[in-house]
Amino acid sequence: MARVLNSVIAVAALMTMSVAASAQTAVTIAHGSNQVEITHPGLYLPRTLGWAKEEGLDVTVQTTAGSQQALQLLAAGRADFITVNPETIINARDQGVKAKIVYSMVTKYSAQIAALADGPIKTVADMKGTQIGVFSLQSGGVPFLKAVLREAGLNADTDVKMVPTGAGAPGLQALNSGTVSAIALWAGAFAVYENQGAKLRIFTSSRLSAAPGYILATTEDILATKPELVAKMGRVFAKAGLFAMANPNAAVEAYWVAYPQAKPMPMSDKAFADAKHVLEVGVRDMAVADRPDKRWGWTNPQGIEVLQAYLVENGARQTVLPGGDIFANDHVAAYNQFDAAAVQNQAKAYKP
């Protein structure tokens, strides 16, 4: 009798496990980059720390060649969400893709211009008559550079010359050698330069301070038919941002658990400090405390308006769309329905 009872219990346990497994909703996020960076905690912490599973989600992150390919996967139904720059969603309608921003991850526009801190460039106006580096002549840094130059009274077509330098070592070498007086890239790229000893003076656009720098988006169809899925995704992204801010050291360790191939070997204090610095620069621009709405995931309507005007003024777009075609804040309240103190305590106690 005991053997029969034990067998029944074992079968019941297996059935329970099977039901639990089947209850997990498969979700694919197409990331607009060829690797998952440490600066995107929403892409690795939810799975590593079990939050996705708690929400009933089985999340797969698929890397891509860039934001445009990620959008194509979303349009084809091969991804449920994408993480891309906001311009991708603004331009999506022109391509017949009805996608919307549902969560602003990086709350400040991340494009920046840097010059050497001890060099001759003290203001943007000092760049007149010089060469300025950009990742490529087709990159998003070009319209941003034009906008910042215009704010300083300069004409990008006549007052400076743009030259492609790439990022990484070639860009830093061009800056250090004086081939370019400044370089237009993004915050994370400059954090890497600082890890390599560069002392930089950073210039940004005051107009674009309210515009998001990187976002989570999905289709209008998923928004309409799977609102609970959107709410769950936003909630795990919110937890990830809070966790990384509460304990950057823990987020670095968790990133290496998720992507062990990214961990420097042999490990050193310098390597850990470098990774932490890059993370902290990324997390710094995820802050919500200085916004009109301090909830995680909220997209600033004024920021979208300013971003669209900036794209038109700099030749990147011809038309301005209604904000409702670009973003939805419908689920922001649901994103923030979690125990923030518990997440902070989890961050402080985390051990890989």
N, C-alpha and C positions, 0 to 999 in steps of 0.2 A: 504493500500500500504506500509505504514511504517512497519507494522507487517511482511509482506511478505519479505520486504527488510532485516529486522533484522534476519529473519529466514534463508535467503540465506547466510547472513554474518556469522551466527553461524555455519551453515553446512560447509561453506568454511573453517572456522577456525578449525573445527574438522578434516576436511580432511587434512588440512595442518599439524596439529599435528600428524595425523596418518602416513602421508608420512614421517615426520621427524623421528618419532619413528622407522618406518620400515627401514629408511636409516642408522640406527645405526648397525654397524657390530659387532656381538657377537664374543668376543675373550676370550679365557681361557688361563691363565698363571698358570702352575703347579709350585709351589714353593718348592724347595728341603728342606723343614723344616716343622715341625708340627705346626708352628705358624709364622705369619708375624711379623718380628722384626722391631723395630723402626729404625734400621740401614739400612733398605731397602726402602728409600723414593719413589723409582719408583713403588712400589707395593701399596702405599696408597695415595700419593699426587695427581696423575693424576685424580683419580675418585673424591676425596674429593674437589679438587679445580676446577673441571670442564674441565680440559684440554682434558681428554679422550673423553668426549662428543663433545667438539669443533672439534675434529678430526674425529667425526663420529664413535667412538668406544664405545661399551658396554662391559667393561672389568670385568671379574670374576677371582679372584685369588683363586686357590685351593691349600690348604696346603697338604703336603704328609709326609710320614715317612722318607723321605730322597731323596738325589739326584737320586739314582737308580730308585726309584718308579716314580719320576717325569719324568725320561727318558722313562720309560715304558709307561706312559700316552701319551707322545709325539709320540712314535712309534705306539701306537694304534689309533692315531687320536683323542684322547680324550682331548688333549691340543694342542694349537697352538704355544705356546712358553713355555720355562722353564727357571727358574732361579736356577742355580746350580754352583758347583765348576767347574773349567775348565777341571779337570781330567776326569769328567764324559763324556765330549764330545770327549776328546782324546780317551777314551776307547770305545765309542759308536760304532765305526766301527767294533770292534771285535765282537759286539753283533748284527751286521747286521743293525744298525740304522744309516742312513745317515743324521746326524745333524751337524749344524755348529754354532759356536759362531758368533753372529751378533752385540753384544754390550758388551763391557767390562765395568761393573759397578764399581767394586772395582779394581782399576788400579795397586795395589800393592799386592803381595801375602800375604794373611792375617794370615798364620800360624806363630806362635811365640813361644818362650821359655821364661819363667819367673823364676827368683829366687828372694828371699827376698833381698831388697836393702841393708839392714844392715847385711846380712848373709855372710858366707864365700865364696860364689861363686861370683867372680869378673869378671871372663872370662869363656868362654866355656871350656877351658882346665882344669879349676878347678873342672869340673864335673867328672873327671876321678875317678873311684872307688866308685861312688855313685849310688843311685837309682834315676831314673828320672820318673816322672809321665806322663802318656799319657791318653787320654780319654778312649781308649780301645786299645788292641793290634792289632786290625784290622783297626784302624782309620787312616785318612790321615795324622795325626800328626806324625806317626811312620816313614815313609820315609823322612819327613821333618827333624825330629830329627836326623836321620842317616846322612842326608846331612850336617847339621850344625856341627855335631860332626866330620865328615870327613874333613870339612874345617879347623877345629882346630887340625887336626892330630890324632883324636881319632877313635877307632873302636867300633861301637855300639854293636857288638856281644861280645866283650871281655872286654872293658874298662868301661862299665856302665851296669846297669840292669834296664830294663823298667818294670814298674808296672802300671796296670790300676787303675786309680783313679776317672774316670769320671770328669765332670766339676762341677760347682756349689760348694756347701758347702763342699762335701767330698774332692774335689781337694784342696781347700784352707786350709782345716784342715790338710791334709797330708803335705802341704808345711809349714804351721805354726808349726807343731809338729816336723818337721825334718825327717818325714818318707821318704820324697823325698827331694832332694837338689834343684830340679827345676821341672817344669812341662811344657809340650808342649801342648798348646791349640790354641786359636785364639784371635785376638785383642779384640773382643767384650766380650769374657769371662773374660779377664783380666781387662777390664773396670768395670765389675761388682765387681771383687775382690777389685779394688781401691775404689769403692763406699762403700765397707764394711771396709775400713780403711787400706787395705794392701798397703805397699810401695814396689814397685817391680822394679827389674832391668830386662830389656827386651833384649833378644837376637834374632837376625834375620839372614837370609841368604843373604849375599851380592850378590850372584849369581842370586837369584830369584827376585831381586828388580824390574825387568822389567816385570815379569810375572803377569797376572791378577789374582785376588783373588776370584772374583765371577762374573758370566757372565749371559747374556740373550742369549738364543739359540733357533733356530727353525730348521725345516727340510729343506733339499735341495728343496723339492717340493714347499713349501711355498715361499722360496726365489725366485724360478723361476716363479711361477704363481701369487704371490701376493706381488710384490715388494713395492707397495704403502703402504700396511699394515705394512710391516717391517719398512718402513720409518716413519710412524706415531707412531709406538710403540717406536722406538728409540728416536723420538723427545720428547715424553712425559716423557721418562726416563731422557733425558738431562735436561729438565725443572725442574724435581724433584731434581736432583743433585744440580743444581744451586740455587734453592729455599732454600734447606736445608743448604747450605753453607752461603747464604746471611742472613738468620735469623733462627738459630737453635731453638730459643724459639718458633717461629711460627710453625716449623716442628713438634716439640713436641706436641703442641696444636692440630695440624691437625691430628697427629697420634691418639690421644685420641678421636677425632671426628670420625675417621674411625673405631677405635676399642675401644669403651668406656669401655669394660670389662677389658682392660689393664691399665686403669687409676687407680693409687693408691688411696684408700679411707681409712681414710680421707686424703685429699691432704695436703702437707706441703712443705715448702721451700726446705727441704732436699730431699723429693721425687722428686720434679721437677728438682732439681740440679742433682740428680742421673740419671734421664732419659736423661737430656741434655748431661751429660758426656758420656753416652753410645752412643748417637747419634753422638756427635762430634768425638769420636774415629772412628766410622764407616765412617763418612763423610771425615775425614782426609785422609783416604786411597782411596777416590774417586777423589782426586785432579788430574787435568790434566795439570797444568801450568808447571810442571817439566818434561814433556815428550817430545820426539822429535816431535810428532804431538799433538798439544794442543786441538784438537777437542774432544767434548764429544763422547763417544762410540767407539773410535778407539781402535783396538786391536794391540798391539805391536808384529810384526812378530818375532823379536828377543826374546821377552819374551816367546812366544810359543815354540820356538826352545830350549831355555834354560830349560823350564819346561819339555819338552819331554826327554831331556838328563838326567835331574835330576830323572825322573821317572824310566828310564832304569837303571841308575847307582845304584839306591836303590832297585831294584828288583820289582818295582811296575808294570813295563811293559817290554816286550821283544823287541819291534820294535819301530822305529821312522817313523811317517807318514809325507807326504808332508803338508806344512802349509795350502795349498789350500783345503785340506780335512777337516781342523779343524775350520777355521775361514774365514769370508768374511767381508771386509771393504767397500764393494760396496756402501753402503747407508749412510756412515758417513757424507757426505756433506749434505744430506737431514736431518739428525738428528739435525744439527746445524742451520737450516734455521728457526730461530725464533728470536723474539726481546728480547735479554738478559736483557736489561735495564728494560723492562716492567716486566719481571719475578722478577727481584731484587726488584723493587718498590712494586710489589704485595706482596713479602715476608715481606718487611718492614712495610707494611700497614695492614697485615693480622690480623683479629680478628675472633676467632672461634664463 
